[in-house]
Amino acid sequence: LLVGRRANNDGAGTGTIAPGTRAATPTGGASGAGANTPTGSMSRGDALLTFNESLRAQRDTGLVTLAGRARLTHVRLGDRALTEVEGDTLEAVVRFAGESASGAASAAPGDGLGLPDGGELTRAIARGAVWARSGSREATADELVYDAAGGTARLTGSGPGMVTIIDAGTGTPLTARVIVWDLLRDTVRVEQPGTITAPR
């Protein structure tokens, strides 16, 4: 299933990246915005990846690229709460277990993809019809850059598109061109403004 330093898996599947488990192991499944995600067995720092078309993992860089309404569910290290992100494509950067200071990682035999056992999500980028959720807030954007260690997300609208964040508690949407969402503090900061629309 793997030749050299690059792993490819085509077809619907899910992958897990978590300490003590094999990274990006396909198990079947599909994704959808707001869909239920099996998180009962997930621990702090764990990440679950779901995709519909293809997965490509490059061990030497830690880059995992998913296509076809790809979805990330991450149990944040800071507060153990969930971050959920979905987009047409998704790139995740993983620091694999056993990685040396130079970035080289030793292969784990028998994982089917040639990737090391375990790893830590450090960063993710979702593009195309992006949806995200954390706590009572949901957001839509054209691009989202997620800093897993810092617990922040930068959401951007492109062209005529805008970023929209809605708090289920208030029902008031916040729209802007660029929004920085501090997931740990549950606060948002507008970098490029739009408009705020209050319900009548």
C-alpha positions in Angstrom: 0.0 0.0 0.0 3.0 2.3 0.4 6.1 2.8 -1.7 8.8 5.2 -0.5 8.1 8.1 1.9 4.6 9.0 0.6 1.3 7.2 1.5 -1.8 7.4 -0.7 -5.2 6.1 0.1 -8.1 6.6 -2.4 -11.7 6.0 -1.4 -13.9 7.1 1.5 -12.5 6.6 4.9 -11.5 8.0 8.2 -8.1 8.4 9.9 -7.1 8.9 13.4 -4.1 10.8 14.7 -3.6 10.2 18.4 -0.9 9.3 20.8 -0.6 5.5 20.9 -2.6 4.9 17.7 -1.6 4.6 14.1 -1.9 7.8 12.1 -4.3 8.1 9.1 -5.6 4.5 9.1 -8.6 4.2 6.8 -11.7 2.7 8.5 -14.6 3.8 6.2 -17.1 6.5 6.7 -18.2 9.9 5.3 -18.7 13.4 6.5 -21.3 16.2 6.6 -21.5 19.6 8.2 -23.0 19.2 11.6 -23.0 15.4 11.4 -22.5 13.3 14.5 -18.9 12.4 15.1 -17.9 9.4 17.2 -15.9 11.2 19.9 -16.7 9.1 22.9 -13.4 7.3 22.8 -11.3 10.4 22.0 -8.9 11.9 24.6 -7.2 15.3 25.0 -5.1 16.1 21.9 -6.7 13.4 19.7 -7.8 14.3 16.2 -10.2 12.4 13.9 -10.1 13.0 10.1 -12.9 12.1 7.8 -12.9 12.3 4.0 -14.9 11.2 1.0 -12.4 11.1 -1.9 -8.7 10.8 -1.1 -6.0 11.0 1.6 -2.4 11.6 1.0 0.1 11.6 3.8 3.8 12.6 3.5 5.8 11.3 6.4 8.8 13.5 6.1 6.8 16.8 6.3 3.9 15.5 8.4 1.5 16.9 5.8 -1.8 15.0 5.5 -4.0 16.2 2.6 -7.7 15.2 2.4 -10.2 15.9 -0.4 -14.0 15.4 -0.7 -15.8 17.3 2.1 -13.0 16.5 4.6 -13.7 16.9 8.3 -11.5 17.4 11.3 -12.6 16.8 14.9 -10.0 17.8 17.5 -10.0 17.5 21.2 -8.1 20.6 22.2 -5.1 20.3 24.5 -5.9 23.5 26.4 -9.5 22.9 27.6 -10.3 19.4 26.2 -13.3 20.8 24.3 -14.0 20.0 20.7 -13.1 21.9 17.6 -14.9 20.7 14.4 -13.9 21.9 11.0 -15.1 20.8 7.5 -14.2 22.0 4.0 -14.0 20.8 0.4 -10.3 20.2 1.1 -8.3 20.0 4.3 -4.6 20.0 5.0 -3.4 18.9 8.5 0.2 19.1 9.7 1.1 16.3 12.2 4.1 15.9 14.4 4.4 12.1 14.4 5.5 10.2 17.5 9.1 9.3 17.4 10.0 12.3 15.2 13.5 13.6 15.8 14.7 17.1 16.1 15.5 17.1 12.4 11.9 16.2 11.6 12.6 12.7 10.5 10.2 10.0 11.8 10.7 6.3 12.1 8.3 4.1 10.2 5.8 1.9 12.1 5.6 -1.5 10.5 2.2 -3.0 9.8 0.1 0.3 9.8 -0.7 -0.2 6.1 0.4 3.4 5.3 4.0 3.4 6.4 3.4 6.1 8.9 4.7 6.2 12.5 2.5 5.2 15.4 0.8 8.2 17.0 1.2 11.9 16.4 0.1 15.4 17.4 -1.9 17.7 15.3 -0.3 21.1 15.1 -2.1 23.0 12.3 -4.9 22.6 9.8 -6.2 24.5 6.8 -9.7 24.0 5.4 -10.7 25.5 2.1 -13.9 25.7 0.2 -17.4 26.0 1.8 -15.8 25.9 5.2 -18.0 25.1 8.3 -16.7 25.1 11.9 -18.1 24.6 15.3 -16.8 25.1 18.9 -19.1 25.3 21.9 -22.2 27.3 21.1 -20.7 29.1 18.1 -20.8 28.0 14.4 -19.0 29.6 11.5 -18.9 29.6 7.7 -16.0 30.9 5.6 -14.0 30.3 2.4 -10.8 29.4 4.3 -10.0 28.6 7.9 -6.5 28.3 9.4 -6.5 26.4 12.7 -3.7 26.6 15.2 -4.1 23.5 17.3 -1.5 24.4 19.9 -2.7 28.0 20.4 -6.4 27.1 20.2 -7.2 29.8 17.6 -8.8 29.9 14.1 -8.4 32.6 11.5 -11.4 32.6 9.1 -11.3 34.4 5.7 -13.9 35.2 3.1 -12.7 35.5 -0.6 -14.2 37.4 -3.5 -17.8 38.3 -2.6 -17.8 35.8 0.3 -17.9 36.8 3.9 -17.2 35.0 7.2 -20.2 34.5 9.4 -20.2 33.4 13.0 -23.4 32.7 14.9 -23.7 32.2 18.6 -26.6 29.8 19.3 -27.2 31.6 22.7 -27.9 35.0 21.1 -28.8 34.1 17.5 -27.0 37.2 16.3 -24.7 36.7 13.3 -21.4 38.5 13.0 -20.2 38.9 9.5 -16.8 40.2 8.4 -14.1 39.7 5.8 -11.6 38.3 8.3 -12.3 37.1 11.8 -9.9 35.6 14.4 -11.6 33.2 16.7 -10.0 32.4 20.1 -11.5 29.0 20.8 -10.0 28.7 24.3 -11.4 32.0 25.5 -14.5 31.8 23.3 -14.0 35.3 21.9 -13.9 36.7 18.3 -11.9 39.6 16.9 -12.7 41.3 13.6 -9.6 42.0 11.5 -11.5 43.2 8.4 -15.0 44.4 9.2 -18.4 43.6 7.7 -21.8 44.2 9.3 -23.7 43.0 12.3 -27.3 42.1 11.8 -29.5 41.8 14.9 -32.8 39.8 14.8 -36.0 41.8 14.8 
